Amino acid sequence: MTLMEQQANARSYYLNILREDLSQRQRVNPSYSIRAYARDLEMNSSTLSQILSGKRTLPLKNSKTVAAKLNLNPQESTLFIESINRSCLSIDDIKISPLDQRFMLDESYFKVIAEWEHYAVLDLYDLHDFRNDTDYMAKKLKITQERLEVVLQNLMTSGLLIRTAGEYIKAHQDIRTTEDKKGEALNAAHLEELELAKSKLQGVDKELRDFSSSTFALDPEKLTEAKIIIREFRQKMTALLKNGKKEEVYMLAIQFFPLTGEETKKH
């Protein structure tokens, strides 16, 4: 089976489950209608009819309710919901737009690169309810006013914020470091991200976060390709989530590292 066929099967899984379930119900009760099925699934009958005919996708908002109504086991429920997700959105459909990017190349910007609050402050500017005052910023990020003042000063020193007419203005749409750049600042940033993730694992409801991992054997010759795909994924996630009514600031961190082999030297 080709990769395209596998992806098609994964997307149609939920539809096959629905059609099979309806078939079994009608086998027991020949007069059982789509209207009755929609009632039992707590859905609109015309919507369900279009879904079963392949004319539309099951809405994501209905996925968990329908999965529960079908009495699926945990594995089936997970596959059912993932199938709906894949049908509603393909990563290949997301377009990456050119951004005004400022590259952080100098280790003198250690604080900006290494400490999460700096990037978070810059991303606050994209929220729909953003207010350009320090009280709002500190409360939104749950940091003290004293800490915020230090962060704002670092951002102005690095040229990422400017102060005019009593307000802090974002100077660049996006900033980044070069890929695979060696340096203490990036190492410190990654260590802080891991610690931050650990705190969120216990402190944030699972409906508002996602922690997952995969373990597999691989050909080291494909590492470069793998890292390219990871970077494209990050860019597409950013493009996807920059649209809509932005209410919160999130961090996406991906870990990809060897579990076997010789010890690598530290940088």
C-alpha positions in Angstrom: 0.0 0.0 0.0 1.4 3.4 -0.9 1.7 6.3 1.5 -1.1 8.1 -0.2 -3.4 5.1 0.1 -2.5 4.8 3.8 -3.3 8.5 4.4 -6.6 8.0 2.6 -7.5 5.0 4.7 -6.6 7.0 7.9 -8.9 9.8 6.8 -11.9 7.5 6.0 -11.6 5.5 9.2 -14.4 7.5 11.0 -16.7 7.3 8.0 -16.3 3.5 7.8 -17.1 3.2 11.5 -20.3 5.3 11.0 -21.5 3.4 8.0 -20.8 0.1 9.6 -22.6 1.1 12.9 -25.6 2.3 10.9 -25.6 -0.9 8.9 -25.7 -3.0 12.1 -28.5 -0.9 13.6 -30.6 -1.3 10.5 -29.9 -5.0 10.4 -31.5 -5.2 13.8 -34.2 -2.8 13.0 -34.9 -2.4 9.2 -37.0 0.7 9.8 -34.1 2.5 11.6 -33.6 5.7 9.6 -30.8 8.3 9.2 -33.0 10.7 11.1 -33.2 8.3 14.0 -29.4 7.7 13.8 -28.9 11.5 13.9 -31.1 11.8 16.9 -29.1 9.1 18.7 -25.8 10.7 17.8 -27.1 14.2 18.8 -26.6 15.6 15.3 -28.5 17.4 12.6 -30.0 14.7 10.3 -29.2 16.6 7.0 -25.6 17.1 8.2 -25.3 13.4 9.0 -26.7 12.5 5.7 -24.1 14.6 3.9 -21.4 13.0 6.0 -22.5 9.5 5.3 -22.6 10.2 1.6 -19.1 11.7 1.7 -20.1 15.2 0.8 -18.8 16.8 4.0 -16.6 15.9 7.0 -17.9 15.3 10.5 -17.4 18.6 12.3 -14.6 18.5 14.9 -17.0 19.9 17.6 -19.1 16.7 17.3 -16.2 14.2 17.3 -16.0 13.4 21.0 -19.8 13.2 21.5 -20.2 10.9 18.5 -17.3 8.7 19.6 -19.0 8.4 23.0 -22.4 7.6 21.5 -20.8 4.8 19.4 -19.4 3.1 22.5 -16.0 2.8 21.0 -13.1 1.4 23.0 -10.2 3.8 23.9 -8.1 2.7 20.8 -11.1 3.0 18.4 -12.1 6.3 19.9 -8.5 7.7 19.4 -8.4 6.5 15.8 -11.9 7.8 15.2 -11.1 11.4 16.3 -7.7 11.4 14.6 -9.4 10.3 11.4 -11.7 13.3 11.6 -8.8 15.6 12.3 -6.9 14.4 9.3 -10.0 14.8 7.1 -10.6 18.4 8.2 -7.0 19.5 7.8 -4.0 18.3 5.8 -0.6 19.8 6.6 0.0 20.1 2.8 -2.9 22.6 2.6 -1.2 25.1 4.9 0.8 27.8 3.1 3.8 29.4 4.6 3.9 33.2 4.1 7.1 35.2 3.9 7.7 37.0 7.2 9.7 40.0 8.3 12.4 38.1 10.2 15.2 39.4 12.3 17.9 36.8 13.0 19.3 36.7 16.5 22.9 35.8 15.7 24.9 37.5 18.5 25.6 35.8 21.8 25.3 39.3 23.3 21.6 38.8 23.1 21.8 35.9 25.5 18.9 36.9 27.7 16.5 37.4 24.7 17.4 34.1 23.2 17.6 32.1 26.4 14.7 33.3 28.5 11.1 32.5 27.4 9.5 35.7 28.6 11.1 37.8 25.9 9.5 35.9 23.0 6.3 35.7 24.9 6.1 39.5 25.4 6.6 39.9 21.6 3.8 37.4 20.9 1.4 39.2 23.2 1.2 41.9 20.5 -0.7 39.5 18.3 -3.6 38.9 20.8 -6.9 40.4 19.9 -7.4 42.0 23.3 -3.8 43.2 23.6 -3.4 46.4 25.7 -0.1 48.3 25.5 0.5 48.7 29.2 2.8 46.9 31.6 0.0 45.8 34.0 -1.7 43.9 31.2 1.5 42.3 30.1 2.6 41.2 33.5 -0.8 39.7 34.4 -1.2 37.9 31.1 2.2 36.2 31.5 1.9 35.8 35.3 5.2 37.5 36.0 6.0 40.4 38.3 6.2 44.0 37.2 9.9 44.0 38.1 10.6 41.0 35.9 8.6 42.6 33.0 10.7 45.8 33.2 13.9 43.8 32.8 12.4 41.9 29.9 11.2 45.1 28.2 14.6 46.7 28.7 16.4 43.7 27.1 14.0 43.8 24.1 14.7 47.5 23.6 18.5 47.0 23.9 18.3 44.3 21.2 16.2 46.5 18.9 13.1 44.3 19.0 11.0 46.9 20.8 11.1 50.7 20.6 9.5 53.1 23.0 7.6 56.0 21.6 4.9 58.3 23.0 5.1 56.3 26.2 4.3 52.9 24.6 6.4 49.9 23.6 6.2 49.2 19.9 7.2 45.9 18.3 9.9 46.6 15.7 9.8 43.3 13.8 7.1 40.9 12.9 9.1 37.8 13.6 12.5 36.9 15.0 14.5 33.6 15.0 18.0 32.2 15.3 19.8 30.3 12.6 19.1 26.5 12.5 21.6 24.3 14.3 23.4 27.4 15.7 25.8 26.4 18.5 26.0 28.5 21.6 25.3 28.8 25.3 22.2 31.0 24.7 20.4 28.4 22.6 21.4 25.6 25.0 20.0 27.6 27.9 16.8 28.3 26.0 16.2 24.6 25.3 16.9 23.7 28.9 14.5 26.3 30.1 11.8 25.1 27.6 12.1 21.6 28.9 11.7 22.7 32.5 8.7 24.9 31.5 7.2 21.9 29.7 7.6 19.8 32.8 5.7 22.3 34.9 2.9 22.5 32.3 2.5 18.8 32.2 1.1 18.8 35.8 -0.3 22.4 35.8 -2.3 22.6 32.6 -5.5 20.6 31.8 -4.8 18.0 29.1 -7.5 19.6 26.9 -5.3 22.6 26.6 -2.0 20.9 25.9 -0.5 18.1 23.9 2.4 15.8 24.9 3.3 12.9 22.7 6.3 11.0 21.5 7.4 8.3 19.1 10.3 5.9 19.4 11.7 4.2 16.2 14.8 2.9 14.5 16.2 5.0 11.7 18.9 5.4 9.1 21.2 8.2 10.2 21.6 9.2 6.6 18.0 10.6 6.7 18.6 12.8 9.7 19.0 15.9 7.5 15.7 15.2 5.8 14.0 14.6 9.1 15.1 17.9 10.5 13.9 19.7 7.4 10.5 18.2 7.9 10.4 19.2 11.6 11.3 22.8 10.7 8.6 22.9 8.0 6.1 21.5 10.4 6.9 24.3 12.9 6.5 26.9 10.2 3.2 25.5 9.1 1.9 25.3 12.7 2.8 28.9 13.1 1.0 29.8 9.8 -2.1 27.8 10.8 -2.4 29.3 14.3 -1.6 32.9 13.4 -5.1 33.1 11.8 -8.3 33.5 13.8 -9.1 35.2 17.1 -5.9 35.0 19.1 -6.5 34.8 22.8 -3.5 33.0 24.3 0.2 32.6 23.7 1.5 29.1 23.3 5.0 27.5 22.9 5.6 24.5 20.5 8.7 22.5 21.5 9.7 19.3 19.7 12.4 17.0 21.0 14.2 14.6 18.6 17.3 12.8 19.9 19.1 9.5 19.9 18.6 6.8 22.5 21.4 4.6 21.3 25.0 5.1 20.0 28.1 6.7 21.2 28.1 9.7 23.6 28.1 13.0 21.7 30.3 15.9 22.7 28.7 18.8 24.4 28.5 22.2 22.8 
